[in-house]
């Protein structure tokens, strides 16, 4: 029985090839039937053509595992630049150009024939000789360890009391000059305290070495008998850091004069009237330029300046900061944004307290207490007023650190750290500026 074969309607028949029968069998070119077998390749093609959905999550879902947000990051940068460009243009249209380098010099040199801040810094040399001499006579056994420790403490106390008394007494000392002088003396205090401790440890193994002058200028607060040294001075690296130092210090001064000063001046009336809505608006307006200046200062000081000094002195340890911008807790931020101070606190304060059996939280609180003291010391003494805003701001980091570490994790914790940095600093700045304005200007009117 002969009959017409019916071709399949799905897909064309290959030219010169076999035709597929309705019953699934194949027919050769000679018309003979061959045993049927499944066509895997054709079935796969059919499946790919028919299936257009698979089990998957949306990209913005956390379960998707997607992490390439480079485009969104670029968008944020563009929006940030455009927003700040508008604010900067608005500032120029409203106030004009306020940058005045001569005014900055006058802040440090109120009287051109009396330079209190530079003279106070030069006087540091007088504090080095007694400490070095005391260490030498302890080594040779002229005086006892107890007497030497007493002389050390007298010298270190003088390092904090003498400059603060000078700043408070001299009327020609400006706040900017006072901050500079007290900052230098505070750094020297921490260096010499480390020098005292390390030499005491090394005398126990009968080994000491005097290179205190290298240590004073080295970009570190922790003394060692042998510092890691780089093999040579890279001139190109040194010139790049020098250019960054000069450029960013001019940028900092310009931003303060053009952006910070007018904003602070316009913030006085809301504080006098106790207009809380306007006070909040002024604080938020100050937050952006203040935070930008703080970031520029961080790069200028911890990267450009300290690397310049380290390269010049062939100081090998260049870890002046870590990735504090990724901080998910407040304690991680304070442990990584200023490595020289963190190492000093850990080596000469935190670990000695822990070795005496003190609880970890008590030791951390003590470290914050010391840090709060120095913050207040560097602000209140130059301003010649004591309001404890910086002290309370630092101590408030303790409950904030507990809250963020306990209830916030990951990106939420990182956002909380950034918010505390962006909002916390303008609040302290406005508090001090308001009190300084009330004391020095409103009392005269």
C-alpha positions in Angstrom: 0.0 0.0 0.0 1.4 3.2 -1.1 0.4 6.6 0.3 1.6 10.1 0.6 3.8 10.9 3.5 2.9 13.9 5.6 5.7 16.2 6.6 5.9 17.9 10.0 4.8 21.5 10.1 7.5 22.5 12.7 10.6 23.6 11.0 11.7 23.2 7.4 13.0 20.0 5.8 16.7 20.2 5.2 17.5 20.2 1.5 18.7 16.8 0.3 18.2 15.4 3.8 15.8 13.1 5.6 12.2 14.1 6.2 10.6 13.6 9.5 7.4 11.5 9.5 4.3 12.1 11.5 4.8 8.9 13.4 8.4 9.9 14.3 10.2 7.6 11.8 12.7 8.8 9.3 12.7 8.1 5.6 15.9 7.9 3.6 16.4 9.5 0.3 15.6 6.2 -1.4 12.2 6.0 0.3 13.2 3.3 2.8 12.2 3.7 6.4 14.9 3.6 9.1 14.5 3.0 12.8 13.6 6.2 14.7 15.8 7.7 17.5 15.4 10.9 19.6 17.1 14.1 18.2 18.8 15.7 21.2 20.1 18.7 19.3 16.8 19.6 17.8 15.0 19.2 21.1 17.5 21.5 22.8 17.0 24.2 20.1 13.2 23.9 20.5 13.5 24.3 24.3 15.7 27.4 23.9 13.2 28.9 21.5 10.3 28.2 23.8 11.7 29.0 27.3 12.3 32.7 28.1 12.0 32.7 32.0 14.4 31.3 34.6 14.4 31.3 38.4 16.3 34.5 39.3 16.3 37.5 41.7 16.1 41.2 40.8 19.5 42.9 40.6 18.8 45.3 43.5 17.7 42.4 45.8 20.3 41.4 48.3 19.7 37.7 47.4 20.9 38.3 43.8 24.5 38.6 44.8 25.0 41.5 42.4 27.7 44.0 43.5 28.7 46.0 40.5 27.3 49.5 41.3 30.0 51.4 39.5 27.5 53.3 37.4 25.5 54.4 40.5 28.7 55.5 42.2 29.6 57.6 39.2 26.1 59.1 39.3 26.5 60.0 43.0 29.8 61.7 42.2 28.3 63.7 39.4 25.3 64.7 41.5 27.7 65.7 44.4 29.8 67.8 42.0 26.8 69.5 40.5 25.2 70.2 43.9 28.4 71.7 45.4 29.1 73.6 42.2 25.7 75.3 42.6 26.4 76.1 46.2 29.8 77.5 45.3 28.3 79.7 42.5 25.6 80.9 44.9 28.3 81.8 47.4 30.3 83.8 44.9 27.2 85.6 43.6 26.1 86.5 47.2 29.5 87.4 48.8 31.9 87.9 46.0 35.6 86.8 46.3 36.6 86.7 50.0 39.9 84.9 49.7 42.6 87.0 51.3 46.0 85.4 52.0 47.3 88.4 54.0 44.5 88.0 56.5 45.7 84.4 57.2 49.2 85.6 58.0 47.7 88.2 60.4 45.9 85.5 62.3 49.3 84.0 63.3 51.2 87.3 63.6 48.9 89.8 65.3 51.8 92.0 66.2 54.5 92.0 63.5 57.2 92.7 66.1 56.0 90.0 68.5 55.8 86.4 67.3 54.5 84.5 70.3 53.5 81.2 68.5 56.8 80.7 66.6 58.9 81.7 69.7 56.9 79.2 71.8 57.6 76.4 69.3 61.3 77.2 69.1 61.4 76.9 72.9 60.7 73.2 72.6 64.4 72.7 72.3 64.7 73.6 76.0 62.5 70.6 76.9 64.6 68.0 75.0 67.9 68.5 76.8 66.7 67.8 80.3 64.9 64.6 79.3 67.9 63.3 77.3 70.3 64.2 80.2 68.0 62.5 82.7 68.0 59.3 80.7 71.9 59.3 80.4 72.4 59.7 84.1 69.9 57.0 84.9 71.8 54.6 82.6 75.2 55.3 84.2 73.6 54.9 87.7 74.1 58.4 88.9 70.4 58.6 90.0 67.9 56.0 90.8 65.1 54.9 88.5 62.5 56.5 90.9 64.3 59.8 90.8 64.6 59.7 87.1 60.9 58.9 86.7 60.1 61.9 88.8 62.2 64.1 86.7 60.5 62.7 83.6 57.1 63.5 85.0 58.1 67.1 85.9 59.4 67.7 82.4 56.3 66.2 80.8 54.0 68.2 83.0 55.9 71.3 82.0 55.3 70.5 78.4 51.5 70.8 78.9 51.4 73.6 81.5 54.0 76.1 80.2 52.5 76.6 76.7 48.9 76.7 77.9 49.9 79.4 80.5 51.7 81.3 77.9 48.7 81.2 75.5 46.3 82.3 78.2 48.6 85.1 79.4 49.7 86.8 76.2 47.1 89.0 74.6 49.0 89.0 71.3 48.5 85.2 70.9 45.7 84.6 68.4 43.5 81.5 68.5 45.1 80.1 65.3 48.6 80.6 66.7 47.6 79.1 70.0 46.2 75.9 68.3 49.4 75.6 66.3 51.7 76.0 69.3 49.7 73.7 71.6 49.4 71.1 68.8 53.2 71.0 68.5 53.7 70.7 72.3 51.1 68.0 72.5 52.9 66.0 69.8 56.2 66.4 71.7 54.5 65.4 74.9 53.4 62.1 73.4 56.8 61.5 71.8 58.7 62.1 75.0 56.3 59.9 77.0 57.0 57.1 74.5 60.8 57.9 74.7 60.6 57.5 78.5 58.7 54.2 78.4 60.9 52.6 75.8 64.2 53.6 77.5 62.8 52.2 80.8 62.0 48.9 79.1 65.4 48.8 77.4 67.4 49.6 80.5 66.0 46.3 81.9 68.0 44.5 79.2 70.9 46.9 79.5 70.5 48.3 76.0 69.9 51.9 75.0 70.6 54.2 72.2 70.2 58.0 72.0 68.7 59.3 68.7 66.1 61.4 70.2 66.5 64.2 67.7 65.7 61.9 64.7 62.6 60.7 66.7 61.4 64.2 67.4 61.1 65.0 63.7 60.1 61.5 62.5 56.4 61.1 61.6 55.6 58.8 64.5 54.7 59.1 68.2 56.1 55.7 69.3 59.8 55.5 70.0 62.0 52.6 69.0 65.7 51.9 69.2 65.9 51.2 65.5 63.4 52.6 63.1 62.7 50.9 59.7 64.5 53.0 57.1 63.9 53.3 53.3 66.9 52.7 51.1 66.9 56.1 49.4 65.0 59.4 48.9 62.8 59.4 45.9 63.0 62.9 44.5 59.9 62.6 42.2 57.8 61.3 45.1 59.1 64.1 47.3 58.2 66.8 44.8 54.7 65.4 44.3 54.0 65.4 48.0 55.4 68.9 48.3 53.2 70.1 45.4 50.2 68.5 47.1 51.1 70.2 50.4 51.3 73.7 48.9 48.1 73.2 46.7 45.9 71.8 49.4 46.8 74.2 52.1 45.9 77.1 49.8 42.7 75.3 48.9 41.9 74.8 52.6 42.5 78.5 53.4 40.4 79.6 50.4 37.4 77.3 51.3 37.5 78.5 54.9 37.5 82.2 54.0 35.0 81.8 51.1 32.6 79.2 52.5 32.9 78.7 56.2 33.3 82.2 57.5 30.2 83.7 55.9 28.1 80.7 56.9 29.2 81.0 60.5 28.6 84.8 60.5 25.1 84.3 59.3 24.5 81.7 62.0 24.8 84.0 64.9 21.3 85.6 64.7 19.4 82.3 64.8 21.4 81.3 67.9 20.7 84.7 69.6 17.0 84.4 68.8 17.0 80.7 69.7 15.2 80.0 66.3 15.7 76.2 66.3 14.5 75.7 62.7 16.9 78.3 61.4 19.6 76.9 63.7 19.1 73.4 62.1 19.2 75.0 58.6 22.5 76.8 59.4 24.0 73.6 60.8 23.1 71.5 57.7 24.4 74.3 55.5 27.7 74.3 57.4 27.9 70.5 57.4 28.8 70.1 53.7 31.8 72.6 53.5 33.0 71.6 56.9 33.1 68.0 56.0 34.8 68.7 52.7 37.4 70.7 54.4 37.9 68.0 57.0 38.5 65.4 54.2 40.9 67.7 52.4 42.8 68.3 55.7 43.0 64.6 56.3 44.6 64.0 52.9 46.9 67.0 53.3 48.2 66.1 56.7 48.1 62.3 56.9 49.1 61.5 53.3 50.9 64.5 51.7 52.6 66.1 54.7 53.5 62.9 56.7 54.7 61.1 53.5 56.8 64.2 52.7 58.5 64.1 56.1 58.9 60.3 56.0 60.5 60.4 52.6 62.8 63.2 53.6 63.9 61.4 56.7 63.9 57.9 55.0 61.3 56.7 57.6 60.1 53.3 56.4 56.8 52.8 58.2 54.3 54.7 56.1 51.1 53.3 57.6 49.6 56.6 58.8 46.0 55.6 58.2 43.9 52.6 57.2 40.5 52.2 55.5 38.5 54.2 58.0 36.0 55.1 55.3 34.8 51.5 55.4 34.2 51.7 59.1 31.1 49.8 60.2 31.6 50.7 63.9 32.7 53.8 65.7 35.6 52.0 67.4 36.9 50.8 64.0 36.9 54.4 62.8 38.9 55.7 65.8 41.3 52.9 65.5 42.1 53.4 61.8 41.9 57.1 60.8 44.9 58.2 62.9 47.3 55.4 63.2 50.2 57.2 65.0 47.9 58.3 67.8 46.2 54.9 67.9 49.5 53.1 68.2 50.6 55.4 71.0 47.3 54.9 72.9 47.5 51.1 72.4 51.1 50.8 73.4 51.5 53.3 76.2 48.0 53.5 77.7 45.6 50.8 76.8 47.8 47.7 77.1 49.4 48.8 80.4 46.0 49.3 81.8 44.8 45.9 80.6 47.9 44.2 82.1 46.8 45.5 85.5 43.6 43.5 85.2 41.3 46.4 84.2 38.1 45.5 82.3 38.2 46.0 78.5 35.3 48.5 78.5 36.9 50.5 81.4 40.2 50.6 79.5 38.5 51.9 76.3 36.6 54.5 78.3 39.9 55.7 79.8 41.4 56.0 76.3 38.4 58.1 75.2 38.7 60.2 78.3 42.4 61.0 77.6 41.5 61.8 74.0 38.6 64.0 75.1 41.0 65.9 77.4 43.5 66.7 74.6 40.7 67.7 72.2 39.4 70.2 74.8 42.9 71.3 75.6 43.6 72.1 72.0 40.4 74.1 71.6 39.5 75.8 74.9 43.0 77.1 75.7 43.6 78.9 72.4 40.1 80.4 72.5 40.6 81.3 76.2 37.2 79.9 77.2 36.2 76.6 78.7 32.9 75.2 77.5 33.7 71.4 77.3 31.9 71.0 74.0 34.9 69.1 72.5 35.2 67.0 75.7 31.5 66.1 75.7 31.6 65.4 71.9 34.4 62.9 72.4 32.8 61.2 75.4 29.5 60.9 73.5 31.4 58.6 71.2 31.2 55.9 73.9 27.4 55.4 73.9 27.4 55.9 70.1 30.0 53.2 69.7 27.9 50.9 71.9 24.7 51.6 69.9 26.2 51.2 66.5 28.1 48.0 67.4 25.0 46.5 69.1 22.2 47.4 66.7 23.7 48.4 63.3 25.8 46.2 61.0 27.3 46.4 57.6 26.2 49.3 55.4 23.9 50.7 58.2 26.8 50.9 60.6 29.0 52.6 58.0 26.2 55.1 57.3 25.9 55.8 61.0 29.6 56.5 61.2 29.4 58.9 58.2 26.4 60.8 59.7 28.2 61.2 63.0 31.2 62.7 61.2 29.2 65.0 58.9 26.7 66.3 61.5 28.8 66.1 64.8 31.6 68.4 63.8 29.4 71.4 62.6 27.5 71.2 65.9 30.7 71.6 67.9 32.0 74.3 65.6 28.8 76.4 66.0 28.8 75.9 69.7 32.3 77.3 70.1 31.8 80.1 67.6 28.6 81.2 69.3 30.2 81.3 72.7 33.3 83.1 71.4 31.1 85.6 69.6 29.1 86.3 72.8 32.2 86.7 75.0 34.3 88.9 72.7 31.8 90.9 70.7 28.4 91.1 72.4 30.0 92.0 75.7 31.7 95.0 74.1 28.5 96.3 72.5 
